[in-house]
């Protein structure tokens, strides 16, 4: 596992740039170049060498800085995303053989979990002359929130997390990234690492901040590149503060980017490249699509691009690439098939020369034996000019087992009066009838003021 | 609006959406012959749950099989009490 000397760890990318670059989380702005000759882990850093370290700082900026310092030094970093239940911590620690933790200074320690070494993050960078020269290859473990509630631990390394795609993103001039994601989740980590390797700065999100305040902060530092899920973006598009930002590059990932949200972003940011990426924690980044159209060209299957091989088996997309994770830790089924392909669980359908994501393997609604993916119905509803976003689910039916029902957030954001409400409902139904077979048209539409977006940035889908 | 009238209006509405023409809605109309298929009835029951607040079929302990429109209306009237 040890890395040949002379290879680079994350800290080398930070040191290599002379220009001032920073990370900003609202409370603090940290100059990254200071890490070249400094540390936020104080005298504790050497004690973490060769260990399996749980990055348990709740503060996102602390965690971000610790990752730079630990890569090349720790045997393994286990990145704890916010919101993991305490009850799962013992499992995570046991499965990943964690023997040390990085925590916020002043936070209650994890001694109850039997960790012998705990290092606190200092509020600022402390100058040091010691450059930890021995570099080892560090395993990066991401903790995903599984749908069953039991987190999965996905093993990557710096190479699998950062192997570049050729598809160019606008990079001229100084780049300031922003992301709606937390950088401790795959989508956010991608952006963080892209910023670090690309010589950019990054505005971090803050869980206690409103969308309007976040947008204002992005504007204040003249953010140029911004990333989030389609749900993040729909929420931002509903906010008047969206006018304050002027990104050159708008990126969507983590959920299906339908034509409605792409068109909405194009209209709002006519000067920007609007791109959507396909990636998952397990399969890694597979491709970027920058033509502002939903779906992706069908010839991606025929031609291997960026070393990504793709195929469809039983309807779902399978991916093999240098960016796929290597394994799960703990008691989990194999991450990939014997041939190395990862089943993404995302259903792909081809229409002409374009492929589209229809939904998740497990999310199908069964209507008297006919299958409906909620996402395909949402994509149609979201195209209606009055609609900002929607959530389609099954409702129990005594006749067909289930029927399709939809919760809809209107784009105006204002309440409609009774009669007008029925008119708009009927219009959306008609809109669906024109685009979908009868069994996929919602039996019932409810207008709701908002839809729940999980901490992962994805719509909360409840079964039933 | 009475339960009966609500049901009849919703039936007309679903039939319109599904491109079906209903026969005159009399009490003794046999539901199997009314022109709505099972999907049509599934949609009707879902709509009635929205407007009347109940799905008497799912709520019932025993399976209910109304034969005529009159039976169907009674199931809802009974469920509302």
Interface residues (C-beta under 8 A of the other chain):
Chain A: X367 X368 X395 X396 X397 X398 X399 X400 X403 X405 X429 X433 X438 X439 X441 X443 X444 X446
Chain B: X17 X18 X38 X39 X41 X42 X43 X45 X46 X47 X49 X50 X55 X57 X58
